[in-house]
Amino acid sequence: MDYLRQAAKPHLSKPPFAAGDRTLSPPMSPKLPPPASLQAVERAMGDLRRGAFVVLAGNGAMFIQAAEAVSRASLARLRALSRTGPQLVLSAQRARILGFTDHEAGAVRLTLPGGVDAQAVQQMADPLVPPPGPLPQPLAIETVKPGQAGAGAVELTKLARLLPAAVVAELPRSEEHTSE
């Protein structure tokens, strides 16, 4: 009977880190929530992994979608949401392998003839997808400066453990902002 009474008593007689204690249980403290900026990055990474669009602001705001998730339907939706046609942003390393640039670091934005299509995105972004024919040659190749939304798109896809490539389209400005 005494055994049952002792087992039912809480053992709060010694502190959690008492001398000679082999179990190192940390003292209970309230867990602080992560900063809002970290939560936003984690949410964006999850959205990219799911194939959703993310709005990324830098020197200009853009819709971005991971290159792995691009489909004909998603490109049509991007065209409808943006005033400009979608463009492909690749890491400079991948663009160099494809023969589009000599840069080794940063990101490159490609404007493709006739716009971006899902098959061209897959061929250019994924080194494991064999091209069925020659790759489309870009009409314009622009080096993306650090701090621009295009560079952030590539960095965000890398953080999400996806291919370092994204389809981007400029976010249309509201009428209020265009008159300023």
C-alpha atoms as an extended CHARMM CRD file, in Angstrom:
* protein
*
       180  EXT
         1         1  MET       CA              0.0000000000        0.0000000000        0.0000000000  PROA      1               0.0000000000
         2         2  ASP       CA              2.8290000000        2.4060000000        0.8250000000  PROA      2               0.0000000000
         3         3  TYR       CA              4.3190000000        1.5800000000       -2.5260000000  PROA      3               0.0000000000
         4         4  LEU       CA              1.2000000000        2.8450000000       -4.3290000000  PROA      4               0.0000000000
         5         5  ARG       CA              1.1610000000        6.0930000000       -2.3340000000  PROA      5               0.0000000000
         6         6  GLN       CA              4.7930000000        6.7960000000       -3.1930000000  PROA      6               0.0000000000
         7         7  ALA       CA              4.2210000000        6.0840000000       -6.8820000000  PROA      7               0.0000000000
         8         8  ALA       CA              1.3000000000        8.5220000000       -6.9870000000  PROA      8               0.0000000000
         9         9  LYS       CA              3.3300000000       11.4090000000       -5.4820000000  PROA      9               0.0000000000
        10        10  PRO       CA              5.0060000000       13.7560000000       -7.9460000000  PROA      10              0.0000000000
        11        11  HSD       CA              8.7840000000       13.7580000000       -7.6400000000  PROA      11              0.0000000000
        12        12  LEU       CA              9.5410000000       17.4740000000       -7.4770000000  PROA      12              0.0000000000
        13        13  SER       CA             12.1010000000       17.2530000000       -4.7310000000  PROA      13              0.0000000000
        14        14  LYS       CA             15.1510000000       17.8580000000       -6.9090000000  PROA      14              0.0000000000
        15        15  PRO       CA             15.7670000000       20.3940000000       -9.6720000000  PROA      15              0.0000000000
        16        16  PRO       CA             15.8920000000       19.1420000000      -13.2890000000  PROA      16              0.0000000000
        17        17  PHE       CA             19.7010000000       19.5040000000      -13.4620000000  PROA      17              0.0000000000
        18        18  ALA       CA             20.6610000000       18.1960000000      -10.0370000000  PROA      18              0.0000000000
        19        19  ALA       CA             24.2210000000       17.0260000000       -9.4580000000  PROA      19              0.0000000000
        20        20  GLY       CA             24.5920000000       13.3890000000      -10.3360000000  PROA      20              0.0000000000
        21        21  ASP       CA             21.3960000000       13.3910000000      -12.4000000000  PROA      21              0.0000000000
        22        22  ARG       CA             21.9790000000       11.4860000000      -15.6370000000  PROA      22              0.0000000000
        23        23  THR       CA             18.8670000000       12.7840000000      -17.4370000000  PROA      23              0.0000000000
        24        24  LEU       CA             19.2480000000       16.2660000000      -18.7980000000  PROA      24              0.0000000000
        25        25  SER       CA             15.7570000000       17.5570000000      -19.2010000000  PROA      25              0.0000000000
        26        26  PRO       CA             15.7470000000       21.3050000000      -19.9000000000  PROA      26              0.0000000000
        27        27  PRO       CA             13.6800000000       23.4920000000      -17.6370000000  PROA      27              0.0000000000
        28        28  MET       CA             10.2040000000       24.2450000000      -18.9480000000  PROA      28              0.0000000000
        29        29  SER       CA             10.0310000000       27.6410000000      -20.5980000000  PROA      29              0.0000000000
        30        30  PRO       CA              7.5180000000       29.1100000000      -22.9890000000  PROA      30              0.0000000000
        31        31  LYS       CA              8.4990000000       28.5390000000      -26.6140000000  PROA      31              0.0000000000
        32        32  LEU       CA              8.8020000000       31.7630000000      -28.5300000000  PROA      32              0.0000000000
        33        33  PRO       CA              7.2280000000       31.8350000000      -31.9760000000  PROA      33              0.0000000000
        34        34  PRO       CA              9.6320000000       32.2960000000      -34.8950000000  PROA      34              0.0000000000
        35        35  PRO       CA              9.9130000000       35.7950000000      -36.3610000000  PROA      35              0.0000000000
        36        36  ALA       CA              7.2450000000       36.7350000000      -38.8880000000  PROA      36              0.0000000000
        37        37  SER       CA              9.8200000000       36.9480000000      -41.6970000000  PROA      37              0.0000000000
        38        38  LEU       CA             10.9440000000       33.3610000000      -41.0590000000  PROA      38              0.0000000000
        39        39  GLN       CA              7.3380000000       32.1830000000      -41.0730000000  PROA      39              0.0000000000
        40        40  ALA       CA              6.7650000000       33.9360000000      -44.4090000000  PROA      40              0.0000000000
        41        41  VAL       CA              9.8180000000       32.2400000000      -45.9510000000  PROA      41              0.0000000000
        42        42  GLU       CA              8.7530000000       28.8280000000      -44.6600000000  PROA      42              0.0000000000
        43        43  ARG       CA              5.2410000000       29.3390000000      -46.0120000000  PROA      43              0.0000000000
        44        44  ALA       CA              6.6170000000       30.4260000000      -49.4010000000  PROA      44              0.0000000000
        45        45  MET       CA              8.8690000000       27.3570000000      -49.5520000000  PROA      45              0.0000000000
        46        46  GLY       CA              5.8990000000       25.0980000000      -48.8020000000  PROA      46              0.0000000000
        47        47  ASP       CA              3.7840000000       26.8440000000      -51.4290000000  PROA      47              0.0000000000
        48        48  LEU       CA              6.5060000000       26.4090000000      -54.0540000000  PROA      48              0.0000000000
        49        49  ARG       CA              6.8430000000       22.7100000000      -53.2160000000  PROA      49              0.0000000000
        50        50  ARG       CA              3.0730000000       22.3310000000      -53.7100000000  PROA      50              0.0000000000
        51        51  GLY       CA              3.2550000000       24.0500000000      -57.0870000000  PROA      51              0.0000000000
        52        52  ALA       CA              1.4990000000       27.2420000000      -56.0260000000  PROA      52              0.0000000000
        53        53  PHE       CA              2.3870000000       30.7940000000      -57.0150000000  PROA      53              0.0000000000
        54        54  VAL       CA              4.2330000000       33.0270000000      -54.5730000000  PROA      54              0.0000000000
        55        55  VAL       CA              4.4400000000       36.8170000000      -54.7050000000  PROA      55              0.0000000000
        56        56  LEU       CA              8.0030000000       37.9360000000      -54.1040000000  PROA      56              0.0000000000
        57        57  ALA       CA              8.9730000000       41.5640000000      -53.6430000000  PROA      57              0.0000000000
        58        58  GLY       CA             12.4540000000       42.9560000000      -54.1800000000  PROA      58              0.0000000000
        59        59  ASN       CA             13.2040000000       45.7360000000      -56.6150000000  PROA      59              0.0000000000
        60        60  GLY       CA              9.8060000000       45.0650000000      -58.1400000000  PROA      60              0.0000000000
        61        61  ALA       CA              7.1980000000       42.4850000000      -57.2140000000  PROA      61              0.0000000000
        62        62  MET       CA              6.7450000000       39.2400000000      -59.1330000000  PROA      62              0.0000000000
        63        63  PHE       CA              4.6510000000       36.1250000000      -59.2160000000  PROA      63              0.0000000000
        64        64  ILE       CA              6.9340000000       33.1030000000      -59.0950000000  PROA      64              0.0000000000
        65        65  GLN       CA              6.3700000000       29.3950000000      -59.5650000000  PROA      65              0.0000000000
        66        66  ALA       CA              8.9600000000       26.6480000000      -59.2440000000  PROA      66              0.0000000000
        67        67  ALA       CA             10.0540000000       25.3570000000      -62.6370000000  PROA      67              0.0000000000
        68        68  GLU       CA              9.2840000000       21.7800000000      -61.6060000000  PROA      68              0.0000000000
        69        69  ALA       CA              5.6010000000       22.6050000000      -61.1260000000  PROA      69              0.0000000000
        70        70  VAL       CA              5.0210000000       24.5000000000      -64.3670000000  PROA      70              0.0000000000
        71        71  SER       CA              2.1910000000       23.2560000000      -66.5610000000  PROA      71              0.0000000000
        72        72  ARG       CA              0.2780000000       24.6200000000      -69.5190000000  PROA      72              0.0000000000
        73        73  ALA       CA             -2.5800000000       25.6200000000      -67.1860000000  PROA      73              0.0000000000
        74        74  SER       CA             -0.3200000000       27.3760000000      -64.6850000000  PROA      74              0.0000000000
        75        75  LEU       CA              1.3700000000       29.3680000000      -67.4610000000  PROA      75              0.0000000000
        76        76  ALA       CA             -2.0420000000       30.4630000000      -68.7650000000  PROA      76              0.0000000000
        77        77  ARG       CA             -3.0040000000       31.5610000000      -65.2580000000  PROA      77              0.0000000000
        78        78  LEU       CA              0.2620000000       33.5030000000      -64.8840000000  PROA      78              0.0000000000
        79        79  ARG       CA             -0.3930000000       35.2810000000      -68.1790000000  PROA      79              0.0000000000
        80        80  ALA       CA             -3.8750000000       36.2210000000      -66.9660000000  PROA      80              0.0000000000
        81        81  LEU       CA             -2.6050000000       37.5190000000      -63.6070000000  PROA      81              0.0000000000
        82        82  SER       CA              0.2620000000       39.5680000000      -65.0180000000  PROA      82              0.0000000000
        83        83  ARG       CA              0.4860000000       42.2380000000      -67.6800000000  PROA      83              0.0000000000
        84        84  THR       CA              3.7400000000       40.7760000000      -68.9580000000  PROA      84              0.0000000000
        85        85  GLY       CA              4.4240000000       37.3260000000      -70.2860000000  PROA      85              0.0000000000
        86        86  PRO       CA              6.1450000000       34.7890000000      -68.0330000000  PROA      86              0.0000000000
        87        87  GLN       CA              9.9180000000       34.5440000000      -68.1750000000  PROA      87              0.0000000000
        88        88  LEU       CA             12.2780000000       31.8310000000      -67.0200000000  PROA      88              0.0000000000
        89        89  VAL       CA             14.8360000000       32.5880000000      -64.3060000000  PROA      89              0.0000000000
        90        90  LEU       CA             17.6970000000       30.1100000000      -63.9970000000  PROA      90              0.0000000000
        91        91  SER       CA             20.7790000000       29.9920000000      -61.8550000000  PROA      91              0.0000000000
        92        92  ALA       CA             23.7100000000       31.4100000000      -63.7880000000  PROA      92              0.0000000000
        93        93  GLN       CA             25.4740000000       28.0690000000      -63.3920000000  PROA      93              0.0000000000
        94        94  ARG       CA             22.6570000000       26.2260000000      -65.1950000000  PROA      94              0.0000000000
        95        95  ALA       CA             22.4610000000       28.9350000000      -67.8900000000  PROA      95              0.0000000000
        96        96  ARG       CA             26.2190000000       28.5610000000      -68.4140000000  PROA      96              0.0000000000
        97        97  ILE       CA             25.8720000000       24.7940000000      -68.8590000000  PROA      97              0.0000000000
        98        98  LEU       CA             23.1700000000       25.4480000000      -71.4710000000  PROA      98              0.0000000000
        99        99  GLY       CA             25.5100000000       27.8740000000      -73.2590000000  PROA      99              0.0000000000
       100       100  PHE       CA             23.4620000000       31.0420000000      -72.6510000000  PROA      100             0.0000000000
       101       101  THR       CA             25.9710000000       33.0010000000      -70.5320000000  PROA      101             0.0000000000
       102       102  ASP       CA             29.5320000000       33.0600000000      -69.2230000000  PROA      102             0.0000000000
       103       103  HSD       CA             28.5380000000       34.0280000000      -65.6680000000  PROA      103             0.0000000000
       104       104  GLU       CA             29.1010000000       31.4920000000      -62.9290000000  PROA      104             0.0000000000
       105       105  ALA       CA             27.1860000000       33.0910000000      -60.0630000000  PROA      105             0.0000000000
       106       106  GLY       CA             23.8210000000       34.7480000000      -59.6280000000  PROA      106             0.0000000000
       107       107  ALA       CA             20.7500000000       34.3500000000      -61.7780000000  PROA      107             0.0000000000
       108       108  VAL       CA             19.7820000000       34.8950000000      -65.4140000000  PROA      108             0.0000000000
       109       109  ARG       CA             16.3530000000       35.8150000000      -66.7980000000  PROA      109             0.0000000000
       110       110  LEU       CA             15.4460000000       34.4040000000      -70.2120000000  PROA      110             0.0000000000
       111       111  THR       CA             12.7810000000       35.7220000000      -72.5480000000  PROA      111             0.0000000000
       112       112  LEU       CA             11.8130000000       32.9560000000      -74.9400000000  PROA      112             0.0000000000
       113       113  PRO       CA             10.4050000000       33.3570000000      -78.4540000000  PROA      113             0.0000000000
       114       114  GLY       CA              6.6550000000       32.9000000000      -78.4180000000  PROA      114             0.0000000000
       115       115  GLY       CA              6.7170000000       33.0320000000      -74.6290000000  PROA      115             0.0000000000
       116       116  VAL       CA              7.5200000000       30.3390000000      -72.1300000000  PROA      116             0.0000000000
       117       117  ASP       CA              5.9840000000       26.8990000000      -72.5670000000  PROA      117             0.0000000000
       118       118  ALA       CA              6.0120000000       24.0750000000      -70.0410000000  PROA      118             0.0000000000
       119       119  GLN       CA              8.1490000000       21.7480000000      -72.1470000000  PROA      119             0.0000000000
       120       120  ALA       CA             10.8710000000       24.3860000000      -72.6800000000  PROA      120             0.0000000000
       121       121  VAL       CA             10.9120000000       25.1420000000      -68.9580000000  PROA      121             0.0000000000
       122       122  GLN       CA             11.3700000000       21.4690000000      -68.1110000000  PROA      122             0.0000000000
       123       123  GLN       CA             14.1260000000       21.0580000000      -70.7090000000  PROA      123             0.0000000000
       124       124  MET       CA             16.0680000000       24.0870000000      -69.5140000000  PROA      124             0.0000000000
       125       125  ALA       CA             15.5900000000       23.7530000000      -65.7650000000  PROA      125             0.0000000000
       126       126  ASP       CA             15.9740000000       20.0260000000      -65.1640000000  PROA      126             0.0000000000
       127       127  PRO       CA             19.2980000000       18.4500000000      -66.1000000000  PROA      127             0.0000000000
       128       128  LEU       CA             17.6940000000       14.9860000000      -65.9500000000  PROA      128             0.0000000000
       129       129  VAL       CA             15.0620000000       15.7000000000      -68.6210000000  PROA      129             0.0000000000
       130       130  PRO       CA             16.5700000000       14.8410000000      -71.9930000000  PROA      130             0.0000000000
       131       131  PRO       CA             15.6310000000       17.3820000000      -74.6450000000  PROA      131             0.0000000000
       132       132  PRO       CA             13.6590000000       15.7890000000      -77.5110000000  PROA      132             0.0000000000
       133       133  GLY       CA             15.2040000000       18.3210000000      -79.8660000000  PROA      133             0.0000000000
       134       134  PRO       CA             17.2440000000       21.4920000000      -79.7960000000  PROA      134             0.0000000000
       135       135  LEU       CA             16.5570000000       23.8730000000      -76.9420000000  PROA      135             0.0000000000
       136       136  PRO       CA             14.7110000000       27.0640000000      -77.8560000000  PROA      136             0.0000000000
       137       137  GLN       CA             17.1420000000       29.9570000000      -78.1030000000  PROA      137             0.0000000000
       138       138  PRO       CA             16.1950000000       32.8800000000      -75.8840000000  PROA      138             0.0000000000
       139       139  LEU       CA             15.3900000000       36.2360000000      -77.4730000000  PROA      139             0.0000000000
       140       140  ALA       CA             16.8660000000       38.1020000000      -74.5170000000  PROA      140             0.0000000000
       141       141  ILE       CA             19.2020000000       37.1010000000      -71.7220000000  PROA      141             0.0000000000
       142       142  GLU       CA             19.3820000000       39.4380000000      -68.7580000000  PROA      142             0.0000000000
       143       143  THR       CA             21.6310000000       39.0700000000      -65.7390000000  PROA      143             0.0000000000
       144       144  VAL       CA             19.5330000000       39.4790000000      -62.6170000000  PROA      144             0.0000000000
       145       145  LYS       CA             21.0910000000       41.8110000000      -60.0880000000  PROA      145             0.0000000000
       146       146  PRO       CA             21.3070000000       40.7770000000      -56.4310000000  PROA      146             0.0000000000
       147       147  GLY       CA             18.3170000000       42.1160000000      -54.5170000000  PROA      147             0.0000000000
       148       148  GLN       CA             15.9510000000       41.8660000000      -57.4690000000  PROA      148             0.0000000000
       149       149  ALA       CA             12.9370000000       39.5980000000      -57.1790000000  PROA      149             0.0000000000
       150       150  GLY       CA             14.3270000000       37.2580000000      -59.8720000000  PROA      150             0.0000000000
       151       151  ALA       CA             17.4290000000       36.5350000000      -57.7860000000  PROA      151             0.0000000000
       152       152  GLY       CA             15.1880000000       35.9650000000      -54.7860000000  PROA      152             0.0000000000
       153       153  ALA       CA             13.1210000000       33.4910000000      -56.7950000000  PROA      153             0.0000000000
       154       154  VAL       CA             16.1720000000       31.3210000000      -57.4710000000  PROA      154             0.0000000000
       155       155  GLU       CA             17.3030000000       31.5560000000      -53.8360000000  PROA      155             0.0000000000
       156       156  LEU       CA             13.8430000000       30.6400000000      -52.5760000000  PROA      156             0.0000000000
       157       157  THR       CA             13.6790000000       27.5580000000      -54.8180000000  PROA      157             0.0000000000
       158       158  LYS       CA             17.0940000000       26.5100000000      -53.5040000000  PROA      158             0.0000000000
       159       159  LEU       CA             15.9050000000       26.9310000000      -49.9030000000  PROA      159             0.0000000000
       160       160  ALA       CA             12.8670000000       24.7960000000      -50.7460000000  PROA      160             0.0000000000
       161       161  ARG       CA             15.2370000000       22.0690000000      -52.0600000000  PROA      161             0.0000000000
       162       162  LEU       CA             13.8870000000       22.4150000000      -55.5930000000  PROA      162             0.0000000000
       163       163  LEU       CA             15.6640000000       23.0020000000      -58.8850000000  PROA      163             0.0000000000
       164       164  PRO       CA             17.2170000000       26.5100000000      -58.9180000000  PROA      164             0.0000000000
       165       165  ALA       CA             14.8160000000       27.7610000000      -61.5660000000  PROA      165             0.0000000000
       166       166  ALA       CA             11.4780000000       29.5470000000      -61.5770000000  PROA      166             0.0000000000
       167       167  VAL       CA              8.9450000000       31.0280000000      -63.9330000000  PROA      167             0.0000000000
       168       168  VAL       CA              8.3630000000       34.6710000000      -63.0710000000  PROA      168             0.0000000000
       169       169  ALA       CA              5.8860000000       37.3260000000      -64.1690000000  PROA      169             0.0000000000
       170       170  GLU       CA              5.7050000000       40.9240000000      -63.0400000000  PROA      170             0.0000000000
       171       171  LEU       CA              2.9260000000       41.8270000000      -60.6670000000  PROA      171             0.0000000000
       172       172  PRO       CA              0.6510000000       44.4090000000      -62.2970000000  PROA      172             0.0000000000
       173       173  ARG       CA              0.5890000000       47.7340000000      -60.5060000000  PROA      173             0.0000000000
       174       174  SER       CA             -2.7280000000       49.1190000000      -59.3730000000  PROA      174             0.0000000000
       175       175  GLU       CA             -3.9940000000       52.2890000000      -61.0610000000  PROA      175             0.0000000000
       176       176  GLU       CA             -3.1490000000       54.2990000000      -57.9140000000  PROA      176             0.0000000000
       177       177  HSD       CA              0.5420000000       53.4150000000      -58.0900000000  PROA      177             0.0000000000
       178       178  THR       CA              1.0030000000       53.8590000000      -61.8300000000  PROA      178             0.0000000000
       179       179  SER       CA             -0.0230000000       57.5350000000      -61.7310000000  PROA      179             0.0000000000
       180       180  GLU       CA              2.6640000000       58.4320000000      -59.1730000000  PROA      180             0.0000000000
